[in-house]
C-alpha cells in the first residue's frame, strides 16, 4: 500500500467536515460551495479506497476509517498552522505582543507604554492581560511576564525583579498607624491574588513575623492586586501587597511602606520568551528597556528585614 498522501485540499476538506460533522458548515468555513467540498471528500475516499463518511438523510457520520484519520489530520493541520504563524512572525519586526497578569499590566506596563513608544516608534506594542499560561507559537505571543513558581523548561527565562510582601498605605494613614501593633485597629485590605502562595504570605504571617499572635479580620477582600492598590490609594485602608506592583506609587510618595518587616517567598517575576528569540530586534529592545525601567525605581524593600515564609513555616 502506498504512503503517498492525498491532496492537501482534500485533507483540509475532510478535517473541516469531521470537526463540524456537516458538509454545509465545512464548506462555509473554507469559503467553497458544498458541491466543491463534497468533490474533495470524494477525491480523498478514492485515494484511500474506502469511505470516510456515511451520508445519512440530513447528516453525516464518520466511518471507522474516518474516525482513525480525523485526530491525526486535525493535529497535523494545527501543527502546520502553528509553524506557519511562528515563521510569519519571524519576518515581522514591527510588532511585539506581550502577555502579563492584569495587575502587572495595569500598574507596571501600561503607565510606561508612552516611554517605550517614544524610544521605539517603529515597534507596535500589544498587551494581552491575563493569567492563563499561553503558548508562544499557537497564541502568537512574543514575550510573557509571569509571577509564580514556574520552572520555565524550554524557554528563555530571566529573573525580572525582587519581590516582597509588606503593608502599604497612604501617608496620612501611616501617621495614624505608626507601629505594627496599631494595625490591630486599622482597616485591613486583603489582596487575594497571592493566595496561591505556599506557604502563605498573608496578614497572619506578617503579624507573626512582627512577633504578634493576633490578626484582625480584613474589612475587604480583592481578587485582583491592582483593585486592592486602587482601594488603598483611595484611603480605604492598609493593604498587604507585593511591592513590585507598587513601585511607581512608592516612588511618587502616593503610598508608603513604613514598617520594617517584609515577607519573601520563592515566587518570582520572570521575563519569558521562546528560547532563541531573545535576540530578535523587537524582543531585545523591549527586554533592555523594561529591565532599565524596573531597576530605576525603588523596590520598596530597601532597608527592610526580610522574613522568608518558607523559613517561618519550618520554624
Secondary structure, DSSP 4 states (H G I P E B T S, - for coil): ---PPPPHHHHHHHHHHHHHT-HHHHHHHHTS-HHHHHHHHHHHHHHHTS-SEEE-SS-EEE-HHHHHHHHHHHHHHHHHHHHHHHHHHHH--SEEEEEE-HHHIIIIIGGGHHHHHHH-TT-EEEEEE-SS---TTTTT-SEEEEEES---TTEEEEEEE---EEEEB-HHHHHH--SGGGGGGS-EEEEGGGTT-SS--SHHHHHHHTT----PPPSEEESSHHHHHHHHHTT--EEEEEGGGGHHHHHHTSSB--SSEEEE-S-EEEEEEETT-TTSHHHHHHHHHHHHHHHTS--S-TTPEEEEHHHHHH-
